[in-house]
Amino acid sequence: MHPAIELSLFASGAFLMTGLLTGIWKWVCIHRSDTATAPAYVDIAHRASLMYAFAAMVITNFVQFSPYSVTITFWATAAPLFFFAIAIIFYIVHGILRDTDNQFLRPHKLGTMTLPSGLIVLLMLALIIGEVGGFGLLFWGFVQTVMLA
């Protein structure tokens, strides 16, 4: 099996399991709340995990049509999956800390720390390049292999 397929299937399973577990966390928060709501980032972690599980499966399908080397295909697959995982981790951390309901609100908080705005911009640029660039390469590979062949 192609290493990129193994990676994307593993990521899909890990994201789905995270979605299921954060769903339990969300339910516990709702159950204990006077307003029957969960903290914003508990809810976001739950929904994003489920969404990224399916996104990883979509990536798996595009890997199968990649005309590129195993190495290029692997890294084009790994880049978006890495940033999906980092996003989920940050959502979970914000959910645990209950430090914000908007991680982009200035000043940028992570618990009691204040993060520099420049760092957030750099992280977002890296995320954009990794997610759009990685999947864009896989999608273009599909177009070359299937649509233009």
Backbone torsions as a table, in degrees:
resi	resn	phi	psi	omega
1	MET	NA	141.4	179.8
2	HIS	-61.2	133.4	180.0
3	PRO	-56.0	-34.0	179.5
4	ALA	-68.9	-33.8	176.1
5	ILE	-68.2	-43.9	177.0
6	GLU	-58.0	-44.9	-179.6
7	LEU	-62.6	-48.1	-176.7
8	SER	-68.8	-34.6	175.2
9	LEU	-67.3	-42.0	176.5
10	PHE	-60.7	-46.6	-179.9
11	ALA	-61.3	-42.8	179.0
12	SER	-59.1	-45.6	178.4
13	GLY	-64.4	-42.1	179.9
14	ALA	-66.0	-41.7	178.8
15	PHE	-66.6	-40.5	178.8
16	LEU	-64.2	-44.5	178.1
17	MET	-62.0	-40.5	177.0
18	THR	-62.1	-41.4	176.8
19	GLY	-61.4	-41.5	178.9
20	LEU	-66.3	-43.7	-179.4
21	LEU	-69.2	-39.8	176.9
22	THR	-70.6	-22.4	173.0
23	GLY	-66.0	-38.8	174.9
24	ILE	-64.5	-45.3	177.9
25	TRP	-58.3	-45.1	179.2
26	LYS	-60.4	-44.6	-179.8
27	TRP	-62.2	-43.3	178.6
28	VAL	-60.2	-44.1	178.3
29	CYS	-61.4	-43.7	179.4
30	ILE	-63.5	-44.6	-178.7
31	HIS	-60.6	-36.6	-177.7
32	ARG	-87.9	-7.2	-174.2
33	SER	-89.9	141.6	174.7
34	ASP	-69.1	-25.0	-178.1
35	THR	-100.4	4.1	-178.7
36	ALA	56.1	41.7	177.1
37	THR	-131.3	156.1	174.7
38	ALA	-101.5	156.7	173.5
39	PRO	-56.2	148.3	-173.8
40	ALA	-51.3	-47.7	-174.4
41	TYR	-80.5	-14.7	168.9
42	VAL	-69.2	-46.5	178.0
43	ASP	-62.5	-44.5	-179.7
44	ILE	-64.5	-42.6	178.8
45	ALA	-60.2	-42.3	179.9
46	HIS	-62.1	-53.4	-176.3
47	ARG	-67.7	-41.3	-179.4
48	ALA	-64.8	-39.5	179.0
49	SER	-60.5	-44.6	178.6
50	LEU	-64.7	-43.4	-179.6
51	MET	-63.7	-43.7	-179.1
52	TYR	-69.4	-27.6	175.7
53	ALA	-60.5	-44.2	179.5
54	PHE	-74.2	-33.9	176.0
55	ALA	-62.3	-38.7	178.1
56	ALA	-64.1	-35.6	177.1
57	MET	-68.2	-36.9	176.1
58	VAL	-62.5	-44.8	177.9
59	ILE	-58.6	-41.2	178.0
60	THR	-54.0	-43.5	-178.6
61	ASN	-65.7	-36.9	179.8
62	PHE	-73.1	-30.9	177.9
63	VAL	-57.6	-37.5	-176.1
64	GLN	-61.2	-20.3	-178.3
65	PHE	-107.5	8.9	-176.1
66	SER	-69.6	127.6	176.6
67	PRO	-88.1	0.1	-173.5
68	TYR	-87.6	170.0	179.1
69	SER	-62.4	162.6	177.9
70	VAL	-57.7	-40.9	-178.1
71	THR	-65.8	-48.5	-179.5
72	ILE	-63.6	-44.3	179.8
73	THR	-62.3	-41.3	179.7
74	PHE	-60.6	-48.9	-177.1
75	TRP	-71.2	-31.6	174.8
76	ALA	-66.5	-30.3	176.3
77	THR	-78.9	-43.7	-175.1
78	ALA	-66.0	-35.6	-175.2
79	ALA	-59.3	-55.8	179.7
80	PRO	-64.7	-37.3	-179.4
81	LEU	-63.7	-38.4	177.0
82	PHE	-60.3	-47.1	-178.7
83	PHE	-70.9	-31.1	172.8
84	PHE	-60.9	-45.9	-178.5
85	ALA	-64.0	-43.7	178.9
86	ILE	-61.2	-41.9	178.9
87	ALA	-60.6	-46.9	179.7
88	ILE	-60.4	-43.0	179.8
89	ILE	-60.0	-45.4	179.1
90	PHE	-64.7	-37.9	177.4
91	TYR	-62.7	-42.1	178.9
92	ILE	-65.0	-43.5	178.8
93	VAL	-60.2	-47.0	177.6
94	HIS	-62.5	-35.9	177.4
95	GLY	-65.4	-40.7	178.0
96	ILE	-67.6	-47.3	-176.2
97	LEU	-75.2	-24.5	-175.9
98	ARG	50.4	44.6	-174.6
99	ASP	-94.3	-12.0	-179.7
100	THR	-162.5	160.3	168.6
101	ASP	-115.1	8.3	176.9
102	ASN	-156.5	101.4	-175.1
103	GLN	-67.4	-12.4	178.7
104	PHE	-95.9	-2.6	177.4
105	LEU	-68.0	133.1	179.2
106	ARG	-89.7	142.2	-5.0
107	PRO	-71.0	147.7	-178.5
108	HIS	-73.0	119.3	-176.7
109	LYS	-109.2	143.5	168.7
110	LEU	-137.3	96.4	-172.1
111	GLY	66.3	-125.2	179.0
112	THR	-92.0	-5.3	-179.3
113	MET	-84.4	149.5	170.7
114	THR	-109.7	125.0	-178.6
115	LEU	-94.5	141.3	178.6
116	PRO	-64.5	139.1	178.9
117	SER	-58.3	-36.7	179.0
118	GLY	-60.8	-36.9	178.3
119	LEU	-64.7	-42.6	179.3
120	ILE	-62.7	-42.5	178.4
121	VAL	-62.2	-44.5	179.1
122	LEU	-63.2	-42.3	178.3
123	LEU	-63.2	-40.4	179.7
124	MET	-68.8	-37.9	176.5
125	LEU	-65.0	-42.4	177.2
126	ALA	-62.3	-41.8	178.4
127	LEU	-61.0	-45.9	-179.8
128	ILE	-61.4	-46.8	-179.7
129	ILE	-63.6	-44.7	-178.0
130	GLY	-67.4	-47.3	-177.5
131	GLU	-72.9	-53.7	-177.4
132	VAL	-69.5	-42.8	-179.7
133	GLY	-64.6	-47.0	-179.6
134	GLY	-62.6	-53.1	-179.8
135	PHE	-68.3	-36.6	178.2
136	GLY	-57.5	-40.4	178.0
137	LEU	-64.8	-44.1	178.2
138	LEU	-63.9	-41.6	-179.9
139	PHE	-65.3	-43.3	178.2
140	TRP	-63.3	-37.1	176.1
141	GLY	-61.3	-40.3	175.8
142	PHE	-62.2	-47.0	-179.6
143	VAL	-59.0	-45.2	179.8
144	GLN	-62.7	-44.3	-174.0
145	THR	-74.2	-41.8	-171.6
146	VAL	-103.3	-46.5	-172.2
147	MET	-83.7	-35.8	-175.6
148	LEU	-101.7	-1.6	-176.5
149	ALA	-75.1	NA	NA
